[in-house]
């Protein structure tokens, strides 16, 4: 059935219209109530606050693990890629997560954090970017990493486990595990030393922008 729909442009267009209006790409109410609960996985004890905007579609994965919380006024969208949230993840008030994004166990976003797995294409300078192919690059936030309030994590970034990203940071490149990063663009200022058990400052002259 799926192969038949994909091979028939008119049928594919009709099915997509049934799932979401073309001018307002949000899943229709019956998709949210009757289809998504059968397709997507929600772990035991997880919570999605009622006033969040969960725009998830059946053609991509949306999974949240045990004891995970998506707070009020958040927006989650998997239209362009999977959104996979592990166990004990917290998505802070007003944050935006647009797939493809993967967050590991125990990771978290502060308030009003923006995380996306794609950019709008703009290769053709004479054409509106909304009409050009998306530049899709999965974003990964590993276990126990936390992103401070009002931060932005750009598409394709990989943030290592147990990282701490300071409030208001703009993360443009990968951050190695066990690092503290701050600023725009985010720079690693401390790294955890497993031998001493201490967070040690990175030499200011050798600090690397990530």
C-alpha positions, 0 to 999 in steps of 0.5 A: 500500500505504501509503495503504491501511494509513493508511486502515484503522485496524485494519490500521494498528494491526496494522502498528504492532504488527509494528514495535514493541510498544505497551507498549514502543515500540522497534523489533523485532529484525527491523526493526533487522536487516532493514528499517532498513539498507535505509531509513536512510542511514549514511555511509562511515566512520561508527560507532555503538557497539554498546552505544548504544540506536538506537530508529529506525523506518522511517516517519521518516528517520535519516541519519548522514554520513561519519565521524560517531560515536555514542558508547557509551550514547547513545540516538537516537529518530526516532519523532516526527521525523527525526534527521539528522546531517551529516558528522564529527558526534560524539554524546558518551557517554551523550547523548540525541537525540530527533527531529526534530533536525538537526545540521550538519557538524562539530557535536558534543555533549559527554557526557550532552547531551539534545537533543529536538525535541518536548515532551509536550503538557499543555493538558488539565490533567485528562489524563495528558500521555502521552495528549495530542498532542506539541508537535513543534518541530524543533531545529537545531544548525548546522555546527561548533557544539558543545554542552558536557557535561551541557547541555540543548537544548530543542525548537524551538531553533536554534543557529547555526554555530560556536557554543560552548555551555558545559557544564551550559547549558540552551538555551531560545531561539535562539543566533545564529552565532559566539556563546559561550553559558553558563548556565541559561537560556543567555546569550550572553557572547561573539561572534566579531568577523570584523574583528578575528579575536577573540572579544569579550565582550558587555557584561554589562548588555546580554547577552541570554538565549537 
